[in-house]
Every structure is written in C-alpha cells, then in structure tokens.
Amino acid sequence: MAAAWQEVVRDAAAVREAAAVAVDAALLAGVLMRTGEQPNASDVVNYAPFTLLPSAVPRALFEQAYAVQQDFNLLVDAVSQNKEFLEQTLASTIKVDDFTARLFRIYMQVLEEGLAQGWELFWSSERAVGKEQSTQTVVLGINRSDYMFDCGLDGTAALRQIEINTIAASFGGLTSRTADVHRLVLKVLGKSEEASQLLPNNPAKGLALGIAKAWELYGSQRAVVMFLVEEVQRNIFDQRCVENELWNRNIRVVRKRFQDVFEQGSLDASRRLYMDGQEVAVVYYREGYMPQIYNEQNWEARLLLERSRAVKCPDIATQLAGTKKVQQELSRPGTLEKLLPGHPEAIARIRATFAGLYSLDEGEEGDRIAATAIADPDRFVLKPQREGGGNNLYGEELREVLEKIKDSPERTSYILMDKIKPQPALNYLLRAHSPLQASKCISELGIFGVYVRQGQELVLNQAPGHLLRTKAIEHADGGVAAGVAVLDTPYLV
C-alpha cells in the first residue's frame, strides 16, 4: 500500500464508504464482466474485480518498462521472420508438445505455399489481367510484455520480465477505464492531490489504431475486421472497448468463432478471406492460444485463416515467437545480437529485463538444471508452452513433476525460470459477493505493444498503454480472467 494513504485506510468506516463508491464507479465506467452463470449473455453483468486503492510502483521501473517496449516489438517481429531460428529453437519442443507441433506444421505449410499476401490476382475494371502481381505483406503485432518487481537482499527492486504475450493479450479495454475509478476513490478518501497524479492510460485506443492501420494498408474499404472470439465470452466488454474505437473510425467489425470460420469461411482464387460473403481485411485473435479449444474442425479453420491474405493478428509465426521456449532461447548469450544486428542499445535494454531462464533440453545442461531445481524447488518456476494463466508449477508440485519427467524427453516441453520475489503490500481486492478485507498483495505490470510492418518497412511501433494486475500472495499463478488477479492502477513513487 502506498505510504500516501496508509493513515486513511485505518479508518474502517472510510474504507467501507470508499468501497461502495468504488463499485458503483466501476459499474458506471464500464469496468464490467459477464457472470459465470450467464457467460454468453449481458442481461446480468457485474463489475470486473479490482483493487480498492492504486498500488505503488517504482517510477524508474515503470519508465524502464515503457522505454524497452518498442525494442520488444522489434524483437518479436524479427523472431517471427526468422525461419531458421524458430526451427532450431522449437526442434526439441515439437517432438513432445503436440500443440506447439501442430502450430508449427501450419507455419511450415503456409511458408511452403508462399505467404498469401505476397501475391494477388490484379483485376482491372474490364478484365482479369492474366498475371500475378507481387504485393507487400502487411504484418500486425499486438503484444503485452509482463513484469514483476524483484526485491533484492538490499531492498532495491529490479524489473524482471515474466513473459511476453503475442496472442490475445487482454484487458487493454477495461484497464483504460480503471484509473478513473481509482481517481474517484482517492478523492473520496481526501487524497485529491494524489488522485491528480494517476497517469492517463488508454491502451484500447492504441490497439485499435494498430488494427485500423493494418485495415487501411489491406486496401479495401468494404472489408471488415473480424474478432476471432471464444465460445464462452465473459470478458466481452474488454473486447467491446477496442471494437467501439474501430466503429468510431467507420471500420466495420464482426465477431466470429472458429466454428463459424469452419462453417462460413472461404477463400477466393486470390486467397481473399470471406465470411458469409463479407471480405475480411484483419483477423484479430482473442482465442486460439489453448490446446483444449482445438478440435479437428477448429484446426482446419485455423489453417484456412493462415492461408488467407487477410492480416492476421497474430500470424502463426508471431504466436510461435511468444512461446516459453523462444523466451528462454532469447536469453542465451549472443542470440539477441544475431536477431537484432546493429541495435546494441535496444539489446542492452532488453537484456536488462531478463530473469534467469534455463533449458531443460536433453543433455548435460538440462540434467544439471533439473537436478538443481529438484534439490531447491523454491528458487524456480517450471513453465510449459502454454498461455492463459494458471499453468506454471511451483515448490513441491514443481519437484514432483520434475522427478517424474527428469529422465524423459517430455521435460523438453518445459523451461525453468528463476522465481521472482516481489515485496508484498496491503490492499483490498474488490470482488462481487466477497467480504471486504485487507490482503497482502503483489503486482504484475504489463506494457502493451503495437506494431505494423508493410514489406520490410515498420510503419507503426508504439507502446500505447499499460495494465497493472494485483493478487493476494497465497495465489502463485493466474490472471484476472482466471479469477485470481484483479485490475489495478499504478501510483508512481
């Protein structure tokens, strides 16, 4: 808890009043989620969980995270274009991880066929010109780089990257509305000066800017942006924030599931993507990162989308660039220099955020680190090639899994990372139907990144906003959508 309001929160009556105001303010501001009982209907909704008070974040580390985001955008884009690097890095993983292997097969198939955007039949108004004309591929990347603040033995904090999410990075919409709620709470608690210091934050607008730029470069005013969405859509309001920004630009948005793509999607002779007769310029994935959602029909739908000349956000190469194995490989000495030649300052900024990352590939190096982690599991986090929160293993569970797989090729589907140890702080986590009580909490800062490349020219490279999520210390893993963390606002100190 920021020292600025430690005194205030000792007043239980003031806290109860502020919490009541906060909940109503969240509902008014649209910080909303559908309920677990009715996840696909908006007849009954509730506020998304959030902290009563903004959490203290060291200003220097916050600024460091923003300063490196454009470098991470460049790095993700470079990895996605480097077939040799992806092949070598994922070679061991795809032998034992079926999900990554299936994504990789689609990646290779699309590469062998030739990226669909690279060629198109060029039509004049009178006749089809009987030749193919080369066009410049448009790439749209939306990612979020997540960090925690590692507290050293001397009490100083360091910025350490947890992961970079290259597909379906969420909460850019709801976090755009959360700071206004916290401003009001601080005013109610008599902290107007502190309220004025909360930073403006609107990642939804920046995400929409990237999508709009890709739509524009696609070159068809009639074409739509397609949000590829989940079967269960509790977090629809977060997505609607970005949708509405696109509608404000007169860009038509449709929402479709993988099943809809399988049933209604088609490609014409030029591999233009059509859904129900509507041409699709941009496919924005808010689904597709967890293996359990893929049946054979959904895999066919994913292949159809990848083979199309629509701009994919992300394309499958960029999704692979966000795997944990790639994250671990990027930390090896010399790797960044090969991927970003001529960018020594960017490399230094990126490397300064890395936590210790270790390969579990077969061989002496993997044997040694597996044995170290089994002997001292509290030093590490065991991470599979999965997104969506709630997948990492800690402590005794980490030890048990590693003991079981230490002599098996299966261990190569995981990486190990040093466990980050942030300094806990008190806060109140506001959840519907939950008691109001103080909890010891830790926070995770995410910086959104947006880039658009046309051919080899980067036409947009921005860090349009941030996301702060906070959870009670008894929860080792999991985000807001997983029901563990809550939305927060940084108060810079």
Sequence and secondary structure as in RCSB ss.txt:
>XXXX:A:sequence
MAAAWQEVVRDAAAVREAAAVAVDAALLAGVLMRTGEQPNASDVVNYAPFTLLPSAVPRALFEQAYAVQQDFNLL
VDAVSQNKEFLEQTLASTIKVDDFTARLFRIYMQVLEEGLAQGWELFWSSERAVGKEQSTQTVVLGINRSDYMFD
CGLDGTAALRQIEINTIAASFGGLTSRTADVHRLVLKVLGKSEEASQLLPNNPAKGLALGIAKAWELYGSQRAVV
MFLVEEVQRNIFDQRCVENELWNRNIRVVRKRFQDVFEQGSLDASRRLYMDGQEVAVVYYREGYMPQIYNEQNWE
ARLLLERSRAVKCPDIATQLAGTKKVQQELSRPGTLEKLLPGHPEAIARIRATFAGLYSLDEGEEGDRIAATAIA
DPDRFVLKPQREGGGNNLYGEELREVLEKIKDSPERTSYILMDKIKPQPALNYLLRAHSPLQASKCISELGIFGV
YVRQGQELVLNQAPGHLLRTKAIEHADGGVAAGVAVLDTPYLV
>XXXX:A:secstr
  GGGTTGGG HHHHHHHHHHHHHHHHHHT EEE SSSTT SSSEEE  EESS EEE HHHHHHHHHHHHHHHHH
HHHHHT HHHHHHHHTTHHHH HHHHHHHHHHHHHHHH  GGGEEEEE SSSEEEEEEE   EEEEEEEEEEEEE
E TTS EEEEEEEEE S    TTTHHHHHHHHHHHHHHTT HHHHHTS    HHHHHHHHHHHHHHHHT TT EE
EEE  SS TTHHHHHHHHHHHHTTT  EEEE HHHHHHHEEE TT  EEETTEEEEEEEESS  SGGG  HHHHH
HHHHHHHSSSEEET HHHHHHTSHHHHHHHTSTTHHHHHSTT HHHHHHHHTT   EEE  SSHHHHHHHHHHHH
 GGGEEEEES  SSS  B HHHHHHHHHHHTTSGGGGGEEEEE      EEEEEE TT    EEEEEEEEEEEEE
EEEETTEEEEEEEEEEEEEEEETT  S  TTTTS EEE EEE 
